Amino acid sequence: MLLVTQAEAGEEAYKGRISGYIVSGNSSAAKSNGFNSCVDNLDHYECARIKNTALFGAIALRATVKLRDKKIPYAEKESKLNQTPFDNLVYEGILFEFTFPQRRKLENALLTDGWILDSSSIAKKYYRKNIDAYIAIHQSYVAIVPAKKIEIDKKISNLKQQSPTEKFYNRKPNAFIDFMSK
């Protein structure tokens, strides 16, 4: 976990990591991230990180990555993982599971750190300028999803141009409580 927020550290702190996690990479990156409890699921390995798993200070129950052979398309079912060199196994994104109170803590931390909320779909999505990934939250699951910076920056631009009604629905989760207490 980063000790300073990404907003405080500037964009240089990102460098392919969010809250200390490498967003996508090969098996060596997964291992260095602590994803070392793995099971074979025929077309991919699912590797979990269970101990000391936090995201922006919120404690997760667990986090997982799915390692696939980068040379075999997703649609192919007949993967031969046991014949794949370890560094050819790659993952794109990380899936976390949180309790409800810890998920709320994460949402507040993201807003404090300068992430912009889009709650226009079932999953809440958080975006940050110049970061080539977004964070999607649905129920107890939180995913860090790689994306192109140009797509993220376009989404942020669109969110900033929302109508007042749309902004009302995208406000900070505790806005009313904060308003009433001051």
C-alpha positions as CSV (number, residue, x, y, z in Angstrom):
1,M,0.0,0.0,0.0
2,L,1.3,3.4,-0.8
3,L,1.9,5.6,2.2
4,V,1.0,8.8,0.4
5,T,-2.0,9.3,-1.8
6,Q,-1.4,9.3,-5.6
7,A,-2.6,12.9,-5.6
8,E,0.1,13.9,-3.2
9,A,2.8,12.0,-4.9
10,G,1.8,13.1,-8.4
11,E,1.3,10.9,-11.5
12,E,4.9,9.6,-11.2
13,A,3.7,7.4,-8.3
14,Y,1.5,5.4,-10.7
15,K,4.0,3.6,-13.0
16,G,1.6,0.7,-13.6
17,R,0.6,0.3,-10.0
18,I,-2.5,1.1,-8.0
19,S,-2.2,1.2,-4.2
20,G,1.1,-0.8,-4.6
21,Y,-0.4,-3.5,-6.8
22,I,1.0,-4.2,-10.3
23,V,-2.2,-3.9,-12.4
24,S,-1.3,-6.4,-15.1
25,G,1.8,-8.5,-15.8
26,N,3.2,-12.0,-16.0
27,S,3.6,-14.7,-13.4
28,S,6.6,-13.1,-11.8
29,A,4.6,-9.9,-11.3
30,A,1.8,-11.9,-9.7
31,K,4.2,-13.6,-7.4
32,S,5.9,-10.4,-6.4
33,N,2.4,-9.0,-5.6
34,G,1.8,-11.9,-3.2
35,F,-0.6,-13.9,-5.4
36,N,0.9,-17.3,-4.5
37,S,-2.0,-19.5,-3.6
38,C,-2.9,-21.0,-7.0
39,V,-5.4,-23.5,-8.4
40,D,-5.6,-24.9,-12.0
41,N,-8.9,-24.0,-13.7
42,L,-8.2,-25.8,-17.0
43,D,-7.8,-22.6,-19.2
44,H,-6.2,-20.5,-16.5
45,Y,-4.6,-20.5,-13.1
46,E,-6.4,-18.5,-10.4
47,C,-3.9,-17.2,-7.9
48,A,-5.1,-15.6,-4.6
49,R,-3.5,-13.2,-2.1
50,I,-5.2,-13.7,1.3
51,K,-2.9,-12.2,3.9
52,N,-2.3,-8.5,4.3
53,T,-4.6,-7.6,1.4
54,A,-5.6,-4.0,1.4
55,L,-6.5,-1.4,-1.2
56,F,-6.2,2.3,-0.3
57,G,-6.3,1.3,3.3
58,A,-9.5,-0.8,3.1
59,I,-8.9,-4.4,4.2
60,A,-10.0,-7.0,1.6
61,L,-11.0,-10.6,2.4
62,R,-8.9,-11.7,-0.6
63,A,-7.7,-10.7,-4.0
64,T,-7.2,-12.9,-7.1
65,V,-5.7,-12.8,-10.5
66,K,-6.3,-15.1,-13.5
67,L,-3.1,-16.1,-15.3
68,R,-3.6,-17.3,-18.9
69,D,-1.3,-18.2,-21.7
70,K,-0.8,-14.9,-23.6
71,K,-0.5,-16.8,-26.9
72,I,-3.8,-18.7,-26.6
73,P,-7.1,-16.8,-27.3
74,Y,-9.7,-16.7,-24.5
75,A,-12.1,-18.7,-26.6
76,E,-9.9,-21.7,-26.9
77,K,-10.8,-24.3,-24.3
78,E,-8.0,-26.8,-24.9
79,S,-5.3,-24.9,-23.1
80,K,-2.1,-26.8,-22.2
81,L,-1.0,-24.8,-19.2
82,N,1.4,-27.4,-18.0
83,Q,3.4,-26.9,-21.3
84,T,3.4,-23.1,-21.1
85,P,6.6,-21.3,-19.9
86,F,5.8,-19.5,-16.7
87,D,6.6,-16.0,-18.1
88,N,4.1,-16.6,-20.9
89,L,1.3,-16.7,-18.2
90,V,-0.2,-13.2,-17.9
91,Y,-3.0,-11.5,-16.0
92,E,-4.9,-8.3,-16.7
93,G,-6.5,-6.7,-13.7
94,I,-7.1,-7.8,-10.1
95,L,-10.3,-8.8,-8.4
96,F,-10.8,-8.1,-4.6
97,E,-13.6,-9.1,-2.2
98,F,-14.6,-6.8,0.6
99,T,-17.0,-6.7,3.5
100,F,-19.5,-3.9,3.2
101,P,-17.9,-1.6,5.8
102,Q,-14.5,-2.0,4.2
103,R,-15.9,-1.4,0.7
104,R,-17.4,1.9,1.9
105,K,-14.0,2.8,3.4
106,L,-12.5,2.1,0.0
107,E,-15.1,4.3,-1.8
108,N,-14.4,7.2,0.5
109,A,-10.6,6.7,0.1
110,L,-10.9,6.8,-3.7
111,L,-12.9,10.0,-3.7
112,T,-10.4,11.6,-1.2
113,D,-7.5,10.5,-3.4
114,G,-9.0,12.3,-6.5
115,W,-10.8,9.5,-8.3
116,I,-14.0,10.5,-10.1
117,L,-17.1,8.4,-9.6
118,D,-19.4,7.2,-12.4
119,S,-22.5,5.6,-10.9
120,S,-24.5,5.5,-14.1
121,S,-24.4,1.6,-14.4
122,I,-24.9,-1.3,-12.0
123,A,-21.2,-1.2,-11.1
124,K,-19.8,2.0,-9.7
125,K,-16.7,3.0,-11.6
126,Y,-13.9,5.2,-10.5
127,Y,-11.5,7.0,-12.9
128,R,-8.4,9.0,-12.4
129,K,-6.7,11.2,-15.1
130,N,-3.5,9.7,-16.6
131,I,-4.0,6.3,-15.0
132,D,-4.6,3.5,-17.5
133,A,-7.0,1.5,-15.4
134,Y,-10.3,2.1,-13.6
135,I,-11.8,0.6,-10.4
136,A,-15.2,-1.1,-10.7
137,I,-17.3,-1.9,-7.6
138,H,-20.3,-4.2,-7.6
139,Q,-21.7,-5.5,-4.3
140,S,-18.7,-7.0,-2.4
141,Y,-16.4,-7.2,-5.4
142,V,-13.9,-4.6,-6.6
143,A,-12.0,-5.0,-9.8
144,I,-9.0,-3.0,-11.0
145,V,-9.4,-3.1,-14.8
146,P,-6.7,-2.0,-17.2
147,A,-7.8,0.5,-19.9
148,K,-6.2,2.9,-22.3
149,K,-5.4,6.3,-20.9
150,I,-7.1,8.0,-23.8
151,E,-10.3,6.2,-23.0
152,I,-10.0,7.0,-19.3
153,D,-9.4,10.7,-20.0
154,K,-12.4,10.8,-22.4
155,K,-14.6,9.2,-19.8
156,I,-13.4,11.8,-17.2
157,S,-14.1,14.6,-19.6
158,N,-17.7,13.3,-20.2
159,L,-18.3,13.0,-16.4
160,K,-17.2,16.6,-15.8
161,Q,-19.7,17.7,-18.4
162,Q,-22.7,16.1,-16.7
163,S,-25.9,17.8,-15.9
164,P,-26.7,19.0,-12.3
165,T,-29.0,16.0,-11.9
166,E,-26.3,13.6,-12.9
167,K,-23.8,15.3,-10.6
168,F,-26.3,14.8,-7.7
169,Y,-26.3,11.1,-8.2
170,N,-22.5,11.0,-8.5
171,R,-21.8,12.8,-5.2
172,K,-19.6,11.5,-2.4
173,P,-21.2,8.6,-0.5
174,N,-21.4,10.5,2.8
175,A,-22.2,13.9,1.4
176,F,-25.5,14.3,3.2
177,I,-24.0,13.1,6.5
178,D,-21.1,15.6,6.1
179,F,-23.5,18.4,5.1
180,M,-25.7,17.8,8.2
181,S,-22.9,17.6,10.7
182,K,-21.4,21.0,9.8
